[in-house]
Amino acid sequence: MSSNNLKISIITVCFNSAKTIERTIRSVAAQDYPDIEYIIVDGGSTDGTLDIIHQYEDRISRLVSEPDAGIYDAMNKGIQMATGDYITFVNSDDWYNEGAVSYVAGDIMKRGAAISCYGINLFDKDGIMEWDDTFARDIHNIRFAMCRCHNAIFAKRSVFEMYGGFNLAYKISADYDWLLRAYDNGVEISYDDFPAVNFCVGGVSSVQETKMRKEARTIALLALDKLKERKKVTEKEYAEIRSKIGDYYEKAKLDRIIRTVIEEELIGKNDDIKKELKKIFPEGKCSIFGCGNFGRECCRILQQGGISVECFWDNNSQSWGTVCSGLEVKSPGEIENTRMKIVIATELYFRDISRQLKALGMKNDVDYINYNDIRHKVGKRFESVIAETA
């Protein structure tokens, strides 16, 4: 390591990225951290990307432009060129927050983990998105899926030297394979929710997402098989984890179906689903307990199905009086004054909220319902409609 600072190697891989790469480069150049090695691996762009890159040659340590076998091949090339103590990747449509690298370097010096992971800001066409990072906080979830974004991971160069780079057999989820490989070999992995990097989420196609999910499931199962071979898990543990992996990916499949149903407004075009919702909500209206992503999804499904959503409830006092999906978020203290059916739209706290409502004299399936029950009905109805490419 450097005498005073960690040397951080930042790698950007790109191909025909003229629309976005300048923001990426400028965000690296604007960092106040003194010991950055910046490497750009271009796949042979022809759209003006290289013209933009050359404008910042004084801030770039090394540039390579040549054909590659895809993003992970390019990332492996960057790893081979890197000389830093830690290596990270910022994609050509990502950008760092001000002071991000200084914060990360200080955190790494304090904790000393071989792999340090950080939070992210997601952006879509409407601006910054809210997202639940509960899954990312628990590194043990790596057993099921990629729970950390590779563009917010800083890893010791020695980890790549010891356990290898990205496996080119995987076209979409090689970063997951790499992180799971490190985890299963006992590499220390820390997490800090500081949002080091921003990136845009685009319209990932149903085909692409399906391929990613299937590839990740294969990686998770193969890693589990290796643990069994190494006698790191008992037969009982193996069976339990394998079952949980299956459950996780079935839920991921349902999530994709629901998103597609909402995006294409299929519910409003299906009389059977609208009749089913009318049976659940005979008065044609309801309220929703939980104003997170799950609650907003619930709101969109019910509104498309012709059900009027009157308001949100939430136990977080900071949300009271705010607006969610155009509706007021209220304190549960006011629930006694309403008799409309309540949909509990939170995966983590359903049991707690059920007890809360039962204490008010409310009954399950009469006065309130679990949104997951509605999701499954909708998902099963449209499963055969939404074709998923193998």
C-alpha positions as CSV (number, residue, x, y, z in Angstrom):
1,M,0.0,0.0,0.0
2,S,1.0,3.6,-0.5
3,S,2.7,5.2,2.5
4,N,0.0,7.7,3.2
5,N,-3.0,6.7,1.1
6,L,-4.6,3.7,-0.4
7,K,-4.1,3.7,-4.1
8,I,-7.5,3.2,-5.7
9,S,-7.8,1.9,-9.3
10,I,-11.1,2.9,-11.0
11,I,-12.0,1.1,-14.2
12,T,-14.5,2.2,-16.7
13,V,-15.4,-0.1,-19.5
14,C,-17.3,1.3,-22.5
15,F,-18.5,0.8,-26.0
16,N,-20.3,3.5,-28.1
17,S,-21.0,5.5,-24.9
18,A,-20.8,9.0,-26.3
19,K,-24.1,10.1,-24.8
20,T,-23.1,9.3,-21.2
21,I,-19.3,8.8,-20.7
22,E,-18.4,12.5,-20.2
23,R,-20.4,12.7,-17.0
24,T,-18.7,9.5,-15.8
25,I,-15.2,10.9,-16.6
26,R,-15.9,14.3,-15.1
27,S,-17.2,12.7,-11.9
28,V,-13.9,10.8,-11.5
29,A,-11.8,13.8,-12.4
30,A,-13.7,15.9,-9.8
31,Q,-12.8,13.6,-6.9
32,D,-10.6,15.2,-4.2
33,Y,-8.8,12.0,-3.4
34,P,-5.1,12.2,-4.3
35,D,-4.2,8.7,-5.2
36,I,-6.5,7.5,-8.0
37,E,-5.5,5.4,-11.0
38,Y,-8.1,5.8,-13.7
39,I,-8.3,3.1,-16.4
40,I,-10.6,3.1,-19.4
41,V,-11.2,0.0,-21.5
42,D,-13.0,0.8,-24.7
43,G,-14.4,-2.0,-26.9
44,G,-13.5,-0.2,-30.2
45,S,-16.2,2.6,-30.2
46,T,-17.1,4.3,-33.4
47,D,-19.7,6.9,-32.2
48,G,-17.4,9.6,-30.9
49,T,-16.7,8.1,-27.5
50,L,-13.0,8.1,-28.0
51,D,-13.1,11.8,-29.0
52,I,-14.6,12.6,-25.7
53,I,-12.2,10.4,-23.8
54,H,-9.2,12.1,-25.4
55,Q,-10.4,15.5,-24.1
56,Y,-9.5,14.2,-20.6
57,E,-6.2,12.4,-21.3
58,D,-4.5,14.2,-18.5
59,R,-6.9,12.7,-16.0
60,I,-6.7,9.1,-17.4
61,S,-3.9,6.8,-16.3
62,R,-4.3,4.3,-19.1
63,L,-6.6,3.9,-22.1
64,V,-7.1,0.8,-24.2
65,S,-9.4,0.6,-27.2
66,E,-9.8,-2.7,-28.9
67,P,-12.6,-5.3,-29.6
68,D,-13.5,-7.5,-26.6
69,A,-15.7,-10.4,-25.8
70,G,-18.2,-8.4,-23.7
71,I,-18.3,-6.3,-20.6
72,Y,-16.7,-8.9,-18.3
73,D,-13.8,-9.5,-20.7
74,A,-13.2,-5.8,-20.7
75,M,-13.4,-5.6,-16.9
76,N,-10.9,-8.5,-16.7
77,K,-8.5,-6.5,-19.0
78,G,-8.9,-3.5,-16.6
79,I,-8.0,-5.7,-13.6
80,Q,-4.9,-7.0,-15.3
81,M,-3.7,-3.4,-15.9
82,A,-4.6,-2.1,-12.4
83,T,-1.8,-1.4,-9.9
84,G,-3.9,0.0,-7.1
85,D,-4.4,-1.5,-3.6
86,Y,-8.1,-1.6,-4.2
87,I,-10.0,-1.9,-7.5
88,T,-13.5,-0.7,-8.4
89,F,-15.6,-0.2,-11.5
90,V,-17.7,2.8,-12.6
91,N,-19.7,2.0,-15.7
92,S,-19.9,4.5,-18.6
93,D,-23.4,5.6,-17.5
94,D,-22.6,5.8,-13.8
95,W,-21.1,8.8,-11.9
96,Y,-19.6,9.4,-8.5
97,N,-20.9,11.7,-5.8
98,E,-18.6,14.5,-4.7
99,G,-16.0,13.3,-2.2
100,A,-17.1,9.6,-2.7
101,V,-13.6,8.1,-3.1
102,S,-12.2,10.0,-0.1
103,Y,-15.1,8.7,2.0
104,V,-14.6,5.1,0.8
105,A,-10.8,5.2,1.3
106,G,-11.3,6.5,4.9
107,D,-13.8,3.8,5.6
108,I,-11.6,1.1,4.1
109,M,-8.6,2.3,6.3
110,K,-10.9,2.1,9.3
111,R,-12.5,-1.3,8.7
112,G,-9.8,-3.0,6.7
113,A,-12.2,-5.4,4.9
114,A,-10.9,-7.0,1.7
115,I,-14.1,-6.2,-0.1
116,S,-16.0,-3.0,0.9
117,C,-19.5,-2.3,-0.5
118,Y,-21.5,0.9,-0.5
119,G,-24.9,2.3,-1.2
120,I,-26.2,3.6,-4.5
121,N,-28.6,6.1,-5.9
122,L,-30.9,4.9,-8.7
123,F,-32.2,7.2,-11.3
124,D,-34.8,6.7,-14.0
125,K,-36.2,9.1,-16.5
126,D,-38.2,10.9,-13.8
127,G,-35.2,11.4,-11.4
128,I,-34.0,9.7,-8.3
129,M,-35.8,6.5,-7.3
130,E,-36.6,5.2,-3.8
131,W,-35.4,1.7,-3.2
132,D,-35.3,-0.7,-0.3
133,D,-31.7,-1.8,0.5
134,T,-32.7,-4.3,3.3
135,F,-31.6,-7.1,1.0
136,A,-28.2,-5.5,0.5
137,R,-27.6,-5.0,4.2
138,D,-27.4,-8.7,4.9
139,I,-24.4,-10.2,3.1
140,H,-25.7,-13.7,3.8
141,N,-28.3,-13.0,1.1
142,I,-25.5,-13.5,-1.4
143,R,-26.4,-17.1,-1.2
144,F,-29.5,-16.4,-3.2
145,A,-28.6,-13.4,-5.5
146,M,-26.3,-10.5,-6.1
147,C,-27.1,-8.3,-3.1
148,R,-24.4,-5.7,-3.8
149,C,-23.9,-3.6,-7.0
150,H,-20.5,-4.2,-8.6
151,N,-20.2,-0.5,-9.3
152,A,-20.3,0.2,-5.6
153,I,-17.8,-2.5,-4.6
154,F,-14.1,-1.7,-3.8
155,A,-12.0,-4.9,-3.6
156,K,-8.4,-5.6,-2.8
157,R,-6.4,-6.4,-5.9
158,S,-5.1,-9.4,-4.0
159,V,-8.7,-10.8,-4.0
160,F,-8.7,-10.9,-7.8
161,E,-5.1,-12.4,-7.8
162,M,-6.1,-15.1,-5.4
163,Y,-9.6,-16.0,-6.6
164,G,-9.6,-14.9,-10.2
165,G,-11.5,-12.3,-12.2
166,F,-14.9,-12.6,-13.9
167,N,-15.9,-16.0,-15.5
168,L,-16.7,-15.3,-19.1
169,A,-19.0,-18.3,-19.2
170,Y,-21.6,-16.0,-17.6
171,K,-22.7,-13.2,-19.9
172,I,-24.9,-11.2,-17.4
173,S,-24.2,-12.3,-13.9
174,A,-20.4,-12.9,-13.7
175,D,-20.1,-10.2,-11.1
176,Y,-22.4,-12.3,-8.9
177,D,-20.4,-15.5,-9.5
178,W,-17.2,-13.6,-8.5
179,L,-18.6,-12.1,-5.3
180,L,-20.2,-15.4,-4.2
181,R,-16.9,-17.1,-4.9
182,A,-15.1,-14.7,-2.6
183,Y,-17.7,-15.0,0.1
184,D,-17.5,-18.8,0.0
185,N,-13.8,-18.6,0.4
186,G,-14.1,-16.6,3.6
187,V,-13.2,-13.2,2.2
188,E,-14.3,-10.4,4.6
189,I,-17.0,-8.3,3.0
190,S,-18.3,-5.1,4.7
191,Y,-21.2,-2.8,3.9
192,D,-21.8,0.9,4.4
193,D,-25.0,2.6,3.1
194,F,-23.1,5.7,2.1
195,P,-24.3,6.4,-1.5
196,A,-20.9,6.4,-3.4
197,V,-22.2,6.1,-6.9
198,N,-25.2,6.9,-9.0
199,F,-26.5,5.0,-12.0
200,C,-29.5,5.0,-14.3
201,V,-31.8,2.1,-14.6
202,G,-33.2,1.7,-18.1
203,G,-35.8,-0.5,-19.6
204,V,-34.3,-3.9,-19.0
205,S,-36.3,-6.2,-21.3
206,S,-38.3,-9.1,-20.0
207,V,-36.0,-11.4,-22.1
208,Q,-32.8,-9.9,-20.6
209,E,-34.1,-10.0,-17.1
210,T,-35.3,-13.6,-17.5
211,K,-31.8,-14.6,-18.7
212,M,-30.2,-12.8,-15.9
213,R,-32.4,-14.5,-13.3
214,K,-31.8,-18.0,-14.8
215,E,-28.0,-17.4,-15.0
216,A,-27.9,-16.2,-11.4
217,R,-30.0,-19.2,-10.2
218,T,-27.5,-21.5,-11.9
219,I,-24.6,-19.7,-10.2
220,A,-26.3,-20.0,-6.8
221,L,-27.0,-23.7,-7.2
222,L,-23.5,-24.6,-8.5
223,A,-21.9,-22.7,-5.6
224,L,-24.1,-24.6,-3.1
225,D,-23.1,-27.9,-4.8
226,K,-19.5,-27.0,-4.3
227,L,-20.1,-26.3,-0.6
228,K,-21.7,-29.8,-0.3
229,E,-18.7,-31.4,-2.1
230,R,-16.3,-29.6,0.4
231,K,-18.5,-30.8,3.3
232,K,-19.2,-27.2,4.3
233,V,-22.9,-27.9,4.7
234,T,-24.8,-30.9,6.0
235,E,-27.4,-32.8,3.9
236,K,-30.2,-31.1,5.8
237,E,-28.7,-27.6,5.3
238,Y,-28.1,-28.3,1.7
239,A,-31.7,-29.3,1.1
240,E,-33.0,-26.3,3.1
241,I,-30.8,-23.8,1.2
242,R,-31.6,-25.3,-2.2
243,S,-35.3,-25.0,-1.4
244,K,-34.9,-21.3,-0.4
245,I,-33.0,-20.6,-3.6
246,G,-35.9,-22.1,-5.5
247,D,-38.4,-20.0,-3.5
248,Y,-36.3,-16.8,-4.1
249,Y,-36.3,-17.2,-7.9
250,E,-40.0,-18.1,-8.1
251,K,-40.7,-14.8,-6.3
252,A,-38.3,-13.0,-8.6
253,K,-40.3,-14.4,-11.6
254,L,-43.6,-13.2,-10.0
255,D,-42.1,-9.8,-9.4
256,R,-41.3,-9.5,-13.1
257,I,-44.8,-10.6,-14.1
258,I,-46.3,-8.0,-11.8
259,R,-44.1,-5.2,-13.2
260,T,-45.0,-6.2,-16.7
261,V,-48.7,-6.3,-15.9
262,I,-48.5,-2.8,-14.4
263,E,-46.4,-1.3,-17.2
264,E,-48.7,-2.7,-19.9
265,E,-51.8,-1.9,-17.9
266,L,-53.1,-5.5,-18.5
267,I,-55.3,-5.5,-15.4
268,G,-57.6,-2.9,-16.8
269,K,-58.0,-5.0,-19.9
270,N,-59.0,-8.2,-18.1
271,D,-62.6,-8.4,-16.9
272,D,-61.9,-11.6,-14.9
273,I,-59.3,-9.9,-12.7
274,K,-61.5,-6.8,-12.3
275,K,-64.4,-9.0,-11.1
276,E,-62.0,-10.8,-8.7
277,L,-60.9,-7.5,-7.2
278,K,-64.5,-6.4,-6.9
279,K,-65.2,-9.5,-4.9
280,I,-62.4,-8.6,-2.5
281,F,-63.4,-5.0,-2.3
282,P,-67.3,-5.0,-2.8
283,E,-67.5,-1.3,-2.0
284,G,-65.0,-0.6,-4.7
285,K,-62.5,1.2,-2.4
286,C,-59.8,0.5,0.1
287,S,-56.7,1.9,1.8
288,I,-53.2,0.6,1.9
289,F,-51.0,0.1,4.9
290,G,-47.3,0.7,3.9
291,C,-46.1,3.5,1.6
292,G,-42.9,1.9,0.4
293,N,-42.3,0.4,-3.1
294,F,-44.6,-2.6,-2.3
295,G,-47.4,-0.1,-1.3
296,R,-47.0,2.0,-4.4
297,E,-47.1,-1.2,-6.6
298,C,-50.2,-2.2,-4.8
299,C,-51.8,1.1,-5.5
300,R,-51.1,0.9,-9.2
301,I,-52.6,-2.6,-9.5
302,L,-55.8,-1.7,-7.6
303,Q,-56.3,1.5,-9.5
304,Q,-55.9,-0.3,-12.8
305,G,-58.4,-2.8,-11.6
306,G,-61.0,-0.1,-10.9
307,I,-60.6,0.0,-7.1
308,S,-60.4,3.5,-5.6
309,V,-57.5,3.8,-3.1
310,E,-58.4,6.4,-0.5
311,C,-55.2,6.8,1.4
312,F,-52.0,5.2,2.8
313,W,-51.3,4.3,6.4
314,D,-47.7,3.9,7.8
315,N,-46.1,3.4,11.2
316,N,-43.3,5.7,10.3
317,S,-44.2,9.0,11.8
318,Q,-41.9,10.9,9.4
319,S,-44.2,9.9,6.5
320,W,-47.4,11.2,8.1
321,G,-48.9,14.1,6.2
322,T,-46.7,13.4,3.1
323,V,-48.1,12.4,-0.3
324,C,-47.5,9.0,-1.8
325,S,-48.7,8.2,-5.3
326,G,-50.9,11.3,-5.1
327,L,-52.5,10.2,-1.8
328,E,-52.1,11.3,1.8
329,V,-50.1,9.1,4.2
330,K,-51.9,9.0,7.5
331,S,-51.2,7.9,11.1
332,P,-52.6,4.5,12.0
333,G,-54.1,6.3,15.0
334,E,-56.9,7.3,12.6
335,I,-57.7,3.8,11.5
336,E,-60.5,3.3,14.0
337,N,-62.4,6.0,12.2
338,T,-62.5,4.1,9.0
339,R,-64.2,0.9,8.0
340,M,-62.9,0.5,4.4
341,K,-60.9,-2.7,3.8
342,I,-57.1,-2.3,4.4
343,V,-54.4,-3.9,2.2
344,I,-51.2,-4.6,4.1
345,A,-48.5,-4.0,1.5
346,T,-45.2,-4.8,3.3
347,E,-43.3,-8.0,3.1
348,L,-41.3,-7.5,6.3
349,Y,-43.9,-6.4,8.8
350,F,-47.2,-8.2,7.7
351,R,-47.4,-10.1,11.0
352,D,-46.7,-7.1,13.1
353,I,-49.3,-5.0,11.3
354,S,-51.8,-7.9,11.5
355,R,-51.5,-7.9,15.3
356,Q,-51.8,-4.2,15.3
357,L,-55.1,-4.3,13.4
358,K,-56.4,-7.3,15.3
359,A,-55.9,-5.3,18.5
360,L,-58.4,-2.8,17.0
361,G,-61.0,-5.6,16.5
362,M,-60.3,-6.2,12.8
363,K,-60.4,-9.6,11.2
364,N,-58.2,-11.1,8.5
365,D,-59.8,-11.4,5.0
366,V,-62.8,-9.3,6.3
367,D,-61.3,-6.0,7.4
368,Y,-57.8,-6.4,6.0
369,I,-55.9,-8.6,3.5
370,N,-52.3,-9.3,2.6
371,Y,-51.3,-7.8,-0.7
372,N,-49.2,-10.9,-1.4
373,D,-52.5,-12.8,-1.8
374,I,-53.6,-10.3,-4.4
375,R,-50.2,-10.5,-6.2
376,H,-50.3,-14.2,-6.5
377,K,-53.8,-14.2,-7.9
378,V,-52.8,-11.6,-10.5
379,G,-49.5,-13.2,-11.3
380,K,-51.0,-16.7,-11.8
381,R,-53.6,-15.2,-14.1
382,F,-51.0,-13.6,-16.3
383,E,-48.2,-16.1,-16.1
384,S,-49.2,-17.8,-19.3
385,V,-49.9,-14.5,-21.1
386,I,-46.4,-13.1,-20.5
387,A,-44.0,-15.3,-22.5
388,E,-40.6,-15.7,-20.9
389,T,-37.7,-16.6,-23.2
390,A,-35.6,-19.6,-22.0
